[in-house]
């Protein structure tokens, strides 16, 4: 398994995400916009390096790679906004990753942080704000004047944009029962159950998702040994997520014993993949991130 998170794009070997529905669109599309071309060149360099590392470690060149745009194409567009997601589609990404939260009145919106302070012209905690208050904010002006008046999108809007065009990697930031019900309902309403994967780190959350619709693809975070053991026992996940804090040999061993694939989401500046160390842990290879 090959996994990279550059901070711009998640890049993962596609066969670990066999829970995803592959898209027939080309991996890369051509755009005449300067920003898209710049990001496209950067993406191609990433994929070339990935190919080099795969070849060096004995991987079959026939294996494909899925590209997941982290919070959309957020290098050139405001993160987690419709312009960022539209750009990811134009670039030919396979999936967009979006962070889903609930407002105080139960509307699902896209925002990474618990507060709106960092990316909008407002302040406050999403969960304590009404949808009307969240919608009134400008989610683009801090990024650049050309993006002024960009709104925080709803989960419904993102799913509507993605349907039939791109897969959705849902990072569930709120895991209360009402949120879970609304999230599952939205996936079903937009016909996106087979084209989405839901990430989270709460056993209770995944139990509720599975109860509401067992067809939804789950990707739990490993977290720690006791939680991973319980997660495996309850859900037999086909893929398990790891990041800096839980990417450890005992947890990787548990995942392997459960025949689960490993998705490694490692943000950072380290350039050289630690192939030897990872091979000592697994029969497949997980690479450190590369940032270009």
Phi, psi and omega in degrees: 000137180240129182218134178222138167234109182273356190090338176258310180227139164279134174234121182226146177297130192297330187291343176285338179256047176293352173287343179274154172273118180295148175256148182271355179295151179297154181296324183233137174242160183261133176233148180272350180289139182297321182294316179296321179295320178299313180291325178297315179300319180295320178296319180296320178298320178300311183295325177295316178296320178299318178298320178298314182293321178296317180295318182295333183259010172086018180281149175292132180288351181281347181288141183263168182235134174260139179249125180247118181280111185288113185058032185080190178281073194275002174287322184248358181221156179300130185300147175058035177237164179301316177302321179293321180288321178297321179296321179297322178294316179299325181284347179089020175298155180274330182215152166251143174257132179224147182258122188250129177229167179247141173280175181296335179259019169085014178270133180275125181231166184256114180200127181288305184283160177293332178250165179267001190302316190289325190245359180232177178272013181240189179213148178140164179268130185306314184295339181260002181251148174283165177297322179300320179293318180294318184292336181284347183282157176259116183262009183239333190295328178292332180283322180178146183301330181293345180256013179303143180080006173290132184264156169291122183281158172273161176297323177301317181295321180293316179295322178296320178294321188280331189306123179077001184237328185197151176280163182233125174260108186266116174263104184280112182267345179235131187235027176286155183305318181295321177298314183299316179298318180293321181295312179297318179300321180293317179300318180289318183298325182265005179065036185249011182301318183278352182243025180221156171229140184249122179257144176189185184217025179236125178299317180299321179298312181293326176299318181291319177300314181295326178292318183287323177201101182293350180278346181290134182279127184253141174227089182284149171283142182297314177067284179206175188296314183294319180291320180296320178299318180292319179299316179296317180297319185279321193241345185043057184297145179277342177214141181235137182268142176229149173220193187306317190282340183235011179278079187229152186306314181298323180286321177298320179298318177299316180298318180296317179299330180272004181059032178266143174284159184243127174251119183252118180249095186242107175276142178160185185247003181294135185262321189270124178289138182268073187299312184301314182297316183293323179295332178289341180267324192221154175285345173248180190238131172248127183262152169293164181287153169242133179243124183253000000 
